[in-house]
Amino acid sequence: PKGVRSESHSICVFSVNTACVFEIETGRLLLNVKDLPGPISDASLSPDGTRLVTVCEPPAYNIGGRGFAYLWNIPGVREIMELGRHSLGLRSTAFSADGSRIYTAGWELKVSVFNAADGEKGNDADNI
């Protein structure tokens, strides 16, 4: 399993197609995401610990798939939205330091920027 930590004293542990977010001090489970459409290759917690982005690669048999980034509310199990895809697949994700933006990086060397509040796509940065 892999893990990421936020400044809000939460930790996300993810493996294959499951991601769990725990409160560090108590061990209380805040979010349990299961059965995603492909293995989780990266995840990022917002600095305040209220949102999680997971990056899922499609199964090998899904030739047309290019991976997905999902935005989740914490606590709960409610997916807020699917963020845009990259033409060659997703590689990683991160929140901005203030939590207002979400970045996704693709294998085509492009970074996409999204508004963390509503998922609206901003400008892309090419050839990173």
Phi and psi in degrees as GROMACS dihedral restraints (atoms count N, CA, C in turn):
[ dihedral_restraints ]
;  ai    aj    ak    al  type     phi  dphi    fc
    3     4     5     6     1  -113.0    20    10
    4     5     6     7     1   166.5    20    10
    6     7     8     9     1  -151.3    20    10
    7     8     9    10     1   155.6    20    10
    9    10    11    12     1  -134.9    20    10
   10    11    12    13     1   152.1    20    10
   12    13    14    15     1  -126.0    20    10
   13    14    15    16     1   145.5    20    10
   15    16    17    18     1  -107.8    20    10
   16    17    18    19     1   168.6    20    10
   18    19    20    21     1   -71.5    20    10
   19    20    21    22     1   -11.4    20    10
   21    22    23    24     1   -90.9    20    10
   22    23    24    25     1    15.1    20    10
   24    25    26    27     1    70.6    20    10
   25    26    27    28     1    35.1    20    10
   27    28    29    30     1  -118.5    20    10
   28    29    30    31     1   155.7    20    10
   30    31    32    33     1  -135.9    20    10
   31    32    33    34     1   141.2    20    10
   33    34    35    36     1  -111.7    20    10
   34    35    36    37     1   129.0    20    10
   36    37    38    39     1  -115.5    20    10
   37    38    39    40     1   129.4    20    10
   39    40    41    42     1  -136.5    20    10
   40    41    42    43     1   148.0    20    10
   42    43    44    45     1  -157.1    20    10
   43    44    45    46     1   137.3    20    10
   45    46    47    48     1    49.4    20    10
   46    47    48    49     1  -106.8    20    10
   48    49    50    51     1  -121.1    20    10
   49    50    51    52     1    33.3    20    10
   51    52    53    54     1  -134.4    20    10
   52    53    54    55     1   137.9    20    10
   54    55    56    57     1  -131.9    20    10
   55    56    57    58     1   134.3    20    10
   57    58    59    60     1  -126.5    20    10
   58    59    60    61     1   137.6    20    10
   60    61    62    63     1  -114.2    20    10
   61    62    63    64     1   128.4    20    10
   63    64    65    66     1  -120.3    20    10
   64    65    66    67     1   148.5    20    10
   66    67    68    69     1   -79.2    20    10
   67    68    69    70     1   124.0    20    10
   69    70    71    72     1   -63.5    20    10
   70    71    72    73     1   -45.5    20    10
   72    73    74    75     1   -66.9    20    10
   73    74    75    76     1   -35.0    20    10
   75    76    77    78     1  -108.8    20    10
   76    77    78    79     1   -18.1    20    10
   78    79    80    81     1    78.8    20    10
   79    80    81    82     1     5.2    20    10
   81    82    83    84     1   -67.1    20    10
   82    83    84    85     1   133.8    20    10
   84    85    86    87     1   -76.1    20    10
   85    86    87    88     1   122.7    20    10
   87    88    89    90     1  -100.5    20    10
   88    89    90    91     1   -30.2    20    10
   90    91    92    93     1  -153.4    20    10
   91    92    93    94     1   135.3    20    10
   93    94    95    96     1  -133.9    20    10
   94    95    96    97     1   106.0    20    10
   96    97    98    99     1  -105.3    20    10
   97    98    99   100     1   121.9    20    10
   99   100   101   102     1  -125.5    20    10
  100   101   102   103     1   161.8    20    10
  102   103   104   105     1    56.0    20    10
  103   104   105   106     1    44.9    20    10
  105   106   107   108     1   -70.4    20    10
  106   107   108   109     1   162.1    20    10
  108   109   110   111     1   -71.7    20    10
  109   110   111   112     1     0.0    20    10
  111   112   113   114     1  -170.7    20    10
  112   113   114   115     1   172.7    20    10
  114   115   116   117     1   -64.9    20    10
  115   116   117   118     1   144.2    20    10
  117   118   119   120     1   -80.2    20    10
  118   119   120   121     1   122.7    20    10
  120   121   122   123     1  -101.9    20    10
  121   122   123   124     1   -17.8    20    10
  123   124   125   126     1  -162.6    20    10
  124   125   126   127     1   159.8    20    10
  126   127   128   129     1  -152.1    20    10
  127   128   129   130     1   155.1    20    10
  129   130   131   132     1  -144.9    20    10
  130   131   132   133     1   134.9    20    10
  132   133   134   135     1   -97.6    20    10
  133   134   135   136     1   141.2    20    10
  135   136   137   138     1   -66.3    20    10
  136   137   138   139     1   153.1    20    10
  138   139   140   141     1   -56.1    20    10
  139   140   141   142     1   -32.5    20    10
  141   142   143   144     1   -88.3    20    10
  142   143   144   145     1    -1.4    20    10
  144   145   146   147     1    76.2    20    10
  145   146   147   148     1    15.1    20    10
  147   148   149   150     1   -97.3    20    10
  148   149   150   151     1    -8.9    20    10
  150   151   152   153     1  -142.0    20    10
  151   152   153   154     1   151.7    20    10
  153   154   155   156     1  -131.1    20    10
  154   155   156   157     1   137.9    20    10
  156   157   158   159     1  -113.4    20    10
  157   158   159   160     1   129.9    20    10
  159   160   161   162     1  -114.9    20    10
  160   161   162   163     1   141.4    20    10
  162   163   164   165     1  -108.5    20    10
  163   164   165   166     1   121.3    20    10
  165   166   167   168     1  -118.5    20    10
  166   167   168   169     1   129.9    20    10
  168   169   170   171     1   -88.5    20    10
  169   170   171   172     1   144.6    20    10
  171   172   173   174     1   -71.1    20    10
  172   173   174   175     1   157.2    20    10
  174   175   176   177     1   -60.1    20    10
  175   176   177   178     1   156.5    20    10
  177   178   179   180     1   -58.9    20    10
  178   179   180   181     1   -31.4    20    10
  180   181   182   183     1   -76.9    20    10
  181   182   183   184     1   -10.1    20    10
  183   184   185   186     1   -89.9    20    10
  184   185   186   187     1    78.8    20    10
  186   187   188   189     1   -59.6    20    10
  187   188   189   190     1   -38.8    20    10
  189   190   191   192     1   -80.2    20    10
  190   191   192   193     1   -12.4    20    10
  192   193   194   195     1   -73.7    20    10
  193   194   195   196     1   147.4    20    10
  195   196   197   198     1  -127.9    20    10
  196   197   198   199     1    14.0    20    10
  198   199   200   201     1    93.7    20    10
  199   200   201   202     1   159.1    20    10
  201   202   203   204     1  -137.0    20    10
  202   203   204   205     1   149.0    20    10
  204   205   206   207     1  -118.2    20    10
  205   206   207   208     1   126.6    20    10
  207   208   209   210     1  -114.0    20    10
  208   209   210   211     1   139.8    20    10
  210   211   212   213     1  -107.6    20    10
  211   212   213   214     1   129.8    20    10
  213   214   215   216     1  -124.2    20    10
  214   215   216   217     1   146.6    20    10
  216   217   218   219     1   -85.8    20    10
  217   218   219   220     1   144.4    20    10
  219   220   221   222     1  -124.5    20    10
  220   221   222   223     1   132.7    20    10
  222   223   224   225     1   -79.8    20    10
  223   224   225   226     1   166.3    20    10
  225   226   227   228     1   127.3    20    10
  226   227   228   229     1  -170.8    20    10
  228   229   230   231     1  -133.8    20    10
  229   230   231   232     1    26.8    20    10
  231   232   233   234     1   -95.5    20    10
  232   233   234   235     1   118.1    20    10
  234   235   236   237     1   -72.0    20    10
  235   236   237   238     1   129.5    20    10
  237   238   239   240     1   -79.4    20    10
  238   239   240   241     1   -49.0    20    10
  240   241   242   243     1  -170.6    20    10
  241   242   243   244     1   163.5    20    10
  243   244   245   246     1   -95.5    20    10
  244   245   246   247     1   128.4    20    10
  246   247   248   249     1   -85.7    20    10
  247   248   249   250     1   166.0    20    10
  249   250   251   252     1   -58.6    20    10
  250   251   252   253     1   159.9    20    10
  252   253   254   255     1   -98.8    20    10
  253   254   255   256     1   166.4    20    10
  255   256   257   258     1  -111.3    20    10
  256   257   258   259     1   150.1    20    10
  258   259   260   261     1   -65.2    20    10
  259   260   261   262     1   -29.9    20    10
  261   262   263   264     1  -112.4    20    10
  262   263   264   265     1    11.6    20    10
  264   265   266   267     1   104.0    20    10
  265   266   267   268     1   156.6    20    10
  267   268   269   270     1   -88.1    20    10
  268   269   270   271     1   147.4    20    10
  270   271   272   273     1  -115.5    20    10
  271   272   273   274     1   -45.8    20    10
  273   274   275   276     1  -159.4    20    10
  274   275   276   277     1   171.8    20    10
  276   277   278   279     1  -145.7    20    10
  277   278   279   280     1   156.5    20    10
  279   280   281   282     1  -159.2    20    10
  280   281   282   283     1   152.5    20    10
  282   283   284   285     1   -94.0    20    10
  283   284   285   286     1   152.0    20    10
  285   286   287   288     1   -68.0    20    10
  286   287   288   289     1   163.0    20    10
  288   289   290   291     1   -59.4    20    10
  289   290   291   292     1   -32.2    20    10
  291   292   293   294     1   -92.2    20    10
  292   293   294   295     1    -1.0    20    10
  294   295   296   297     1    78.4    20    10
  295   296   297   298     1     5.9    20    10
  297   298   299   300     1   -84.9    20    10
  298   299   300   301     1   -19.1    20    10
  300   301   302   303     1  -129.1    20    10
  301   302   303   304     1   152.2    20    10
  303   304   305   306     1  -119.3    20    10
  304   305   306   307     1   134.7    20    10
  306   307   308   309     1  -113.0    20    10
  307   308   309   310     1   136.4    20    10
  309   310   311   312     1  -123.3    20    10
  310   311   312   313     1   138.0    20    10
  312   313   314   315     1  -114.0    20    10
  313   314   315   316     1   135.2    20    10
  315   316   317   318     1  -110.0    20    10
  316   317   318   319     1   165.3    20    10
  318   319   320   321     1   -69.1    20    10
  319   320   321   322     1   -13.8    20    10
  321   322   323   324     1   -84.3    20    10
  322   323   324   325     1    11.9    20    10
  324   325   326   327     1    65.2    20    10
  325   326   327   328     1    42.4    20    10
  327   328   329   330     1  -127.0    20    10
  328   329   330   331     1   140.6    20    10
  330   331   332   333     1  -110.3    20    10
  331   332   333   334     1   128.3    20    10
  333   334   335   336     1  -102.9    20    10
  334   335   336   337     1   144.2    20    10
  336   337   338   339     1  -116.7    20    10
  337   338   339   340     1   133.9    20    10
  339   340   341   342     1  -128.2    20    10
  340   341   342   343     1   146.5    20    10
  342   343   344   345     1   -73.0    20    10
  343   344   345   346     1   123.9    20    10
  345   346   347   348     1   -69.2    20    10
  346   347   348   349     1   -22.8    20    10
  348   349   350   351     1   -75.8    20    10
  349   350   351   352     1   -41.1    20    10
  351   352   353   354     1  -128.0    20    10
  352   353   354   355     1    -0.5    20    10
  354   355   356   357     1    76.0    20    10
  355   356   357   358     1     5.6    20    10
  357   358   359   360     1   -63.7    20    10
  358   359   360   361     1   133.3    20    10
  360   361   362   363     1   -80.1    20    10
  361   362   363   364     1   134.8    20    10
  363   364   365   366     1  -100.5    20    10
  364   365   366   367     1  -152.5    20    10
  366   367   368   369     1   -78.4    20    10
  367   368   369   370     1   150.6    20    10
  369   370   371   372     1   -95.3    20    10
  370   371   372   373     1   152.7    20    10
  372   373   374   375     1  -112.8    20    10
  373   374   375   376     1   122.4    20    10
  375   376   377   378     1   -98.1    20    10
  376   377   378   379     1   159.3    20    10
  378   379   380   381     1    53.1    20    10
  379   380   381   382     1    54.2    20    10
